[in-house]
C-alpha cells in the first residue's frame, strides 16, 4: 500500500493506495476507483477520530460493496479498513471488519 497525504475533502481513491482521512471540518466522500480489477485494494484510516460525528462515505462508483448496490457509510471513530475488489457479484469486500 502506498500511503498518501492526509485528505480533508472529497476525493477519488486509486487502487493500491491508502488514505488518512481527516473529517474534522465535515463529512467526506471517498469514491472508489472505476473499472477495478480482481485483487485491487484501497485502505483508509480515520486520521482525527471524527468519523462518528462527520462520517466517511465510500462511494461505490457503480460497483457493489459487500454485495450491495449502495454506498458504504463509515461512522466508527478511529475506523481503519481495507477494501478488496473481488468481482461484479460481490464487488468490494472489507478485508478487516
C-alpha positions in Angstrom: 0.0 0.0 0.0 1.3 3.4 -1.0 0.1 5.8 1.7 -1.0 9.3 0.7 -1.0 12.7 2.4 -4.0 13.5 4.7 -7.3 14.1 2.8 -9.6 16.8 4.1 -12.2 16.9 1.3 -13.9 14.6 -1.2 -11.6 12.6 -3.4 -11.3 9.6 -5.7 -9.2 6.7 -4.5 -6.7 4.8 -6.6 -6.0 1.1 -6.4 -3.0 0.2 -4.2 -3.2 3.4 -2.2 -4.0 4.1 1.5 -5.6 7.3 2.8 -5.5 9.2 6.1 -8.9 10.8 6.1 -9.5 13.9 8.3 -13.2 14.7 8.6 -12.8 17.3 11.4 -14.3 20.0 9.2 -17.2 17.9 7.8 -18.3 14.7 6.2 -16.1 13.4 3.3 -16.8 11.1 0.4 -14.1 8.8 -0.9 -15.1 7.5 -4.4 -13.7 4.0 -5.2 -11.8 3.6 -8.5 -13.7 3.0 -11.7 -13.0 -0.3 -13.6 -11.3 -2.2 -10.8 -9.5 -5.5 -11.3 -9.6 -8.5 -9.0 -7.3 -8.0 -6.0 -7.3 -4.2 -6.2 -7.1 -2.7 -2.7 -7.9 0.7 -1.2 -7.3 1.4 2.5 -8.4 4.2 4.8 -7.9 5.4 8.4 -9.8 7.9 10.5 -7.0 10.3 11.0 -8.6 12.5 13.6 -11.1 10.2 15.3 -14.1 12.1 13.9 -15.9 9.6 11.7 -18.5 9.2 14.5 -19.5 12.9 14.0 -18.5 13.6 10.4 -18.9 10.3 8.5 -16.8 8.9 5.7 -19.0 7.9 2.8 -17.4 5.3 0.5 -18.9 6.0 -3.0 -19.2 2.7 -4.9 -18.7 4.2 -8.3 -21.1 1.7 -10.0 -19.6 -1.4 -8.3 -21.1 -3.2 -5.3 -19.8 -3.0 -1.8 -20.2 -6.1 0.3 -22.6 -7.4 -2.4 -24.9 -4.4 -2.1 -25.6 -1.8 -4.7 -25.2 1.0 -2.1 -22.5 3.3 -0.8 -20.9 2.5 2.5 -21.1 4.9 5.4 -18.3 4.6 8.0 -19.3 6.1 11.3 -17.0 4.4 13.7 -14.4 6.6 15.4 -10.8 5.6 14.5 -12.0 3.1 11.9 -9.3 1.6 9.7 -10.2 -0.7 6.9 -9.1 -2.1 3.5 -11.5 -2.8 0.7 -10.5 -5.5 -1.8 -12.2 -5.9 -5.2 -13.4 -9.4 -6.0 -15.8 -9.4 -9.0 -19.1 -7.9 -10.3 -21.2 -10.1 -8.0 -19.8 -9.1 -4.6 -17.7 -6.1 -5.7 -15.6 -4.5 -3.0 -15.2 -6.6 0.2 -13.9 -5.4 3.6 -10.6 -7.1 4.4 -11.0 -6.1 8.1 -14.4 -5.7 9.6 
